Amino acid sequence: MLRFCSLASGSSGNATLIEAWDGTTSTRVLVDCGLGVRQIETRLQRHGITSSQLDAIFVTHEHSDHVGCAVTLSKRHQIQLIMSAGTWRALDTPSADIPLRVVRDGEVVAVGDVQLRPFTVPHDAQEPLQLSCTDGARSLGLLTDLGHITPYVLSNLQGSHALLLECNHDLDLLEKSSYPAFLKRRVGGSHGHLNNGQSAQALQALLHEQLHTVIAGHLSERNNHPTLAQAALSGILGCPPAEVLFCTPMGSDWHSV
């Protein structure tokens, strides 16, 4: 069985917990760790897990709302830390006493009963990676922090049974926001974040009969609203907007893949 939950999602911090259960043992991978140690541990405990029970931490890129306390937790509990070479260089952290694994686009990474399949995305970081994850039977696609959808991105997520899909901003709200012009250009640019319309287009391209769980994630608290993201995705899914699930800054419940 493969399941996942969000511990945090949005500009203030991001962390997604993935768990595979084979009937005997569990494999737990934390994707991003963009909070402080105390917050991460508190949110893990809400799901009955301690940080020492994590098998790996995968960091998608070096921005603070994604890397957070990843290095500290890895060193404290000797948890395998996985990221690209570019992300590691950007962190500029001494590697002593850290069980680090450097990976690249297209490399399959086995962590217990979970396979991680990282792929590159267009984002303003050194070597950002997003993920497709599988336990061999079901697959989960994680797609946040990219400025536009590419055919390569879509090819890596085809056949996903569940998706956590970035719906960062609404174009009108971003344009009218109090953000300075340079930040509006960054967020809305080709290497920034997906708007609701782009996310809906991605979902349309990835839709298939066995895709049964779609979660809107990484919503901007200032430049989006859950009802707008729900409206954009519900038109693709063919359901009422209120039935579209979304992550809050405080996370989400468990979702089966």
C-alpha positions as a Python dict, from the first residue, in 0.01 Angstrom:
ca = {
    (1, 'M'): (0, 0, 0),
    (2, 'L'): (127, 347, -89),
    (3, 'R'): (-6, 661, 77),
    (4, 'F'): (99, 1020, 133),
    (5, 'C'): (16, 1330, 334),
    (6, 'S'): (128, 1690, 334),
    (7, 'L'): (292, 1822, 651),
    (8, 'A'): (309, 2173, 508),
    (9, 'S'): (240, 2334, 173),
    (10, 'G'): (286, 2693, 61),
    (11, 'S'): (530, 2983, 71),
    (12, 'S'): (596, 2937, 444),
    (13, 'G'): (717, 2578, 410),
    (14, 'N'): (673, 2250, 223),
    (15, 'A'): (701, 1887, 330),
    (16, 'T'): (528, 1574, 200),
    (17, 'L'): (543, 1238, 373),
    (18, 'I'): (524, 919, 162),
    (19, 'E'): (473, 579, 321),
    (20, 'A'): (479, 231, 167),
    (21, 'W'): (354, -72, 362),
    (22, 'D'): (417, -425, 238),
    (23, 'G'): (226, -601, 514),
    (24, 'T'): (533, -639, 731),
    (25, 'T'): (750, -328, 714),
    (26, 'S'): (705, 40, 636),
    (27, 'T'): (920, 268, 422),
    (28, 'R'): (889, 640, 492),
    (29, 'V'): (1033, 915, 274),
    (30, 'L'): (999, 1283, 350),
    (31, 'V'): (1001, 1495, 34),
    (32, 'D'): (1125, 1840, 132),
    (33, 'C'): (1163, 1954, 489),
    (34, 'G'): (1087, 2325, 472),
    (35, 'L'): (1015, 2393, 839),
    (36, 'G'): (1210, 2407, 1163),
    (37, 'V'): (1300, 2090, 1350),
    (38, 'R'): (1036, 2135, 1619),
    (39, 'Q'): (760, 2198, 1364),
    (40, 'I'): (857, 1899, 1151),
    (41, 'E'): (869, 1670, 1452),
    (42, 'T'): (534, 1795, 1581),
    (43, 'R'): (365, 1739, 1246),
    (44, 'L'): (518, 1395, 1204),
    (45, 'Q'): (391, 1303, 1549),
    (46, 'R'): (38, 1398, 1445),
    (47, 'H'): (65, 1109, 1201),
    (48, 'G'): (215, 873, 1456),
    (49, 'I'): (572, 896, 1326),
    (50, 'T'): (897, 1025, 1473),
    (51, 'S'): (1176, 1179, 1269),
    (52, 'S'): (1406, 889, 1357),
    (53, 'Q'): (1165, 655, 1174),
    (54, 'L'): (1225, 828, 840),
    (55, 'D'): (1420, 621, 589),
    (56, 'A'): (1518, 914, 367),
    (57, 'I'): (1470, 1285, 308),
    (58, 'F'): (1455, 1396, -55),
    (59, 'V'): (1515, 1768, -115),
    (60, 'T'): (1379, 1898, -445),
    (61, 'H'): (1584, 2220, -446),
    (62, 'E'): (1768, 2460, -221),
    (63, 'H'): (1504, 2727, -152),
    (64, 'S'): (1448, 2769, 220),
    (65, 'D'): (1081, 2672, 214),
    (66, 'H'): (1187, 2329, 85),
    (67, 'V'): (1523, 2251, 244),
    (68, 'G'): (1446, 2387, 593),
    (69, 'C'): (1595, 2159, 859),
    (70, 'A'): (1675, 1868, 625),
    (71, 'V'): (2050, 1874, 688),
    (72, 'T'): (2002, 1900, 1065),
    (73, 'L'): (1760, 1606, 1078),
    (74, 'S'): (1979, 1396, 852),
    (75, 'K'): (2284, 1453, 1068),
    (76, 'R'): (2098, 1408, 1398),
    (77, 'H'): (1933, 1076, 1308),
    (78, 'Q'): (2163, 957, 1027),
    (79, 'I'): (1874, 969, 779),
    (80, 'Q'): (1976, 933, 415),
    (81, 'L'): (1967, 1277, 250),
    (82, 'I'): (1897, 1273, -125),
    (83, 'M'): (1930, 1566, -364),
    (84, 'S'): (2094, 1677, -687),
    (85, 'A'): (2456, 1787, -708),
    (86, 'G'): (2342, 2140, -793),
    (87, 'T'): (2118, 2158, -487),
    (88, 'W'): (2398, 2034, -262),
    (89, 'R'): (2643, 2289, -404),
    (90, 'A'): (2389, 2567, -352),
    (91, 'L'): (2353, 2473, 14),
    (92, 'D'): (2730, 2502, 61),
    (93, 'T'): (2720, 2271, 365),
    (94, 'P'): (3007, 2054, 491),
    (95, 'S'): (2922, 1689, 421),
    (96, 'A'): (3088, 1540, 730),
    (97, 'D'): (2863, 1302, 926),
    (98, 'I'): (2578, 1337, 673),
    (99, 'P'): (2462, 1024, 485),
    (100, 'L'): (2432, 1206, 154),
    (101, 'R'): (2329, 1057, -180),
    (102, 'V'): (2361, 1277, -485),
    (103, 'V'): (2122, 1191, -769),
    (104, 'R'): (2046, 1322, -1114),
    (105, 'D'): (1757, 1349, -1356),
    (106, 'G'): (1626, 1008, -1463),
    (107, 'E'): (1813, 809, -1197),
    (108, 'V'): (1598, 552, -1016),
    (109, 'V'): (1655, 562, -641),
    (110, 'A'): (1541, 267, -428),
    (111, 'V'): (1454, 342, -66),
    (112, 'G'): (1312, 31, 95),
    (113, 'D'): (989, -53, -86),
    (114, 'V'): (971, 284, -263),
    (115, 'Q'): (1131, 380, -591),
    (116, 'L'): (1197, 750, -643),
    (117, 'R'): (1223, 870, -1002),
    (118, 'P'): (1349, 1229, -1010),
    (119, 'F'): (1314, 1451, -1314),
    (120, 'T'): (1420, 1804, -1400),
    (121, 'V'): (1180, 2097, -1407),
    (122, 'P'): (1213, 2462, -1514),
    (123, 'H'): (1256, 2654, -1187),
    (124, 'D'): (1496, 2923, -1069),
    (125, 'A'): (1716, 2694, -865),
    (126, 'Q'): (2054, 2530, -935),
    (127, 'E'): (1937, 2179, -1029),
    (128, 'P'): (1575, 2132, -923),
    (129, 'L'): (1413, 1789, -931),
    (130, 'Q'): (1054, 1679, -888),
    (131, 'L'): (942, 1320, -836),
    (132, 'S'): (742, 1024, -948),
    (133, 'C'): (725, 761, -671),
    (134, 'T'): (608, 401, -687),
    (135, 'D'): (587, 89, -470),
    (136, 'G'): (572, -124, -783),
    (137, 'A'): (194, -130, -796),
    (138, 'R'): (83, 233, -764),
    (139, 'S'): (251, 559, -858),
    (140, 'L'): (239, 909, -711),
    (141, 'G'): (342, 1222, -896),
    (142, 'L'): (472, 1527, -708),
    (143, 'L'): (485, 1844, -914),
    (144, 'T'): (550, 2181, -753),
    (145, 'D'): (788, 2470, -808),
    (146, 'L'): (811, 2507, -1182),
    (147, 'G'): (730, 2795, -1410),
    (148, 'H'): (584, 2607, -1705),
    (149, 'I'): (490, 2258, -1815),
    (150, 'T'): (721, 2079, -2056),
    (151, 'P'): (662, 1759, -2255),
    (152, 'Y'): (942, 1601, -2049),
    (153, 'V'): (763, 1681, -1724),
    (154, 'L'): (441, 1528, -1854),
    (155, 'S'): (620, 1217, -1978),
    (156, 'N'): (752, 1152, -1627),
    (157, 'L'): (405, 1171, -1473),
    (158, 'Q'): (203, 975, -1728),
    (159, 'G'): (6, 694, -1566),
    (160, 'S'): (15, 841, -1216),
    (161, 'H'): (-258, 711, -985),
    (162, 'A'): (-235, 1020, -763),
    (163, 'L'): (-99, 1371, -810),
    (164, 'L'): (4, 1652, -580),
    (165, 'L'): (-8, 1939, -828),
    (166, 'E'): (109, 2296, -779),
    (167, 'C'): (-162, 2562, -805),
    (168, 'N'): (48, 2851, -684),
    (169, 'H'): (-131, 3162, -798),
    (170, 'D'): (-420, 3322, -978),
    (171, 'L'): (-302, 3554, -1255),
    (172, 'D'): (-536, 3840, -1161),
    (173, 'L'): (-457, 3820, -790),
    (174, 'L'): (-85, 3817, -860),
    (175, 'E'): (-112, 4119, -1089),
    (176, 'K'): (-314, 4314, -827),
    (177, 'S'): (-104, 4205, -530),
    (178, 'S'): (132, 4423, -329),
    (179, 'Y'): (432, 4223, -449),
    (180, 'P'): (703, 4441, -606),
    (181, 'A'): (727, 4418, -983),
    (182, 'F'): (1041, 4203, -983),
    (183, 'L'): (876, 3944, -756),
    (184, 'K'): (564, 3934, -973),
    (185, 'R'): (787, 3868, -1273),
    (186, 'R'): (969, 3592, -1087),
    (187, 'V'): (658, 3414, -959),
    (188, 'G'): (474, 3442, -1289),
    (189, 'G'): (776, 3380, -1510),
    (190, 'S'): (879, 3073, -1704),
    (191, 'H'): (1100, 2954, -1415),
    (192, 'G'): (872, 3057, -1130),
    (193, 'H'): (550, 2885, -1028),
    (194, 'L'): (243, 2740, -1198),
    (195, 'N'): (-78, 2940, -1205),
    (196, 'N'): (-418, 2776, -1179),
    (197, 'G'): (-470, 2770, -1554),
    (198, 'Q'): (-135, 2603, -1622),
    (199, 'S'): (-210, 2343, -1356),
    (200, 'A'): (-545, 2267, -1518),
    (201, 'Q'): (-373, 2221, -1854),
    (202, 'A'): (-123, 1982, -1698),
    (203, 'L'): (-402, 1785, -1535),
    (204, 'Q'): (-585, 1761, -1867),
    (205, 'A'): (-274, 1610, -2026),
    (206, 'L'): (-228, 1361, -1740),
    (207, 'L'): (-590, 1259, -1693),
    (208, 'H'): (-670, 889, -1730),
    (209, 'E'): (-919, 644, -1584),
    (210, 'Q'): (-696, 525, -1301),
    (211, 'L'): (-599, 872, -1177),
    (212, 'H'): (-826, 887, -874),
    (213, 'T'): (-660, 1135, -635),
    (214, 'V'): (-561, 1491, -725),
    (215, 'I'): (-447, 1735, -456),
    (216, 'A'): (-385, 2104, -526),
    (217, 'G'): (-68, 2214, -349),
    (218, 'H'): (170, 2505, -292),
    (219, 'L'): (-115, 2759, -297),
    (220, 'S'): (3, 3115, -235),
    (221, 'E'): (-171, 3260, 69),
    (222, 'R'): (-160, 3609, -87),
    (223, 'N'): (-203, 3542, -458),
    (224, 'N'): (-451, 3255, -470),
    (225, 'H'): (-754, 3115, -292),
    (226, 'P'): (-862, 2752, -257),
    (227, 'T'): (-1190, 2820, -435),
    (228, 'L'): (-1005, 2948, -742),
    (229, 'A'): (-775, 2645, -757),
    (230, 'Q'): (-1070, 2414, -700),
    (231, 'A'): (-1267, 2579, -980),
    (232, 'A'): (-977, 2542, -1224),
    (233, 'L'): (-922, 2173, -1155),
    (234, 'S'): (-1286, 2072, -1114),
    (235, 'G'): (-1358, 2161, -1475),
    (236, 'I'): (-1100, 1905, -1583),
    (237, 'L'): (-1204, 1641, -1332),
    (238, 'G'): (-1575, 1684, -1404),
    (239, 'C'): (-1675, 1722, -1041),
    (240, 'P'): (-1810, 2006, -822),
    (241, 'P'): (-1533, 2247, -715),
    (242, 'A'): (-1588, 2166, -347),
    (243, 'E'): (-1485, 1805, -413),
    (244, 'V'): (-1133, 1905, -526),
    (245, 'L'): (-887, 1854, -240),
    (246, 'F'): (-612, 2100, -153),
    (247, 'C'): (-321, 2126, 90),
    (248, 'T'): (-315, 2401, 350),
    (249, 'P'): (-5, 2551, 517),
    (250, 'M'): (-79, 2311, 804),
    (251, 'G'): (-79, 2008, 574),
    (252, 'S'): (-339, 1742, 500),
    (253, 'D'): (-465, 1401, 606),
    (254, 'W'): (-339, 1074, 458),
    (255, 'H'): (-436, 998, 99),
    (256, 'S'): (-412, 654, -57),
    (257, 'V'): (-248, 623, -397),
}
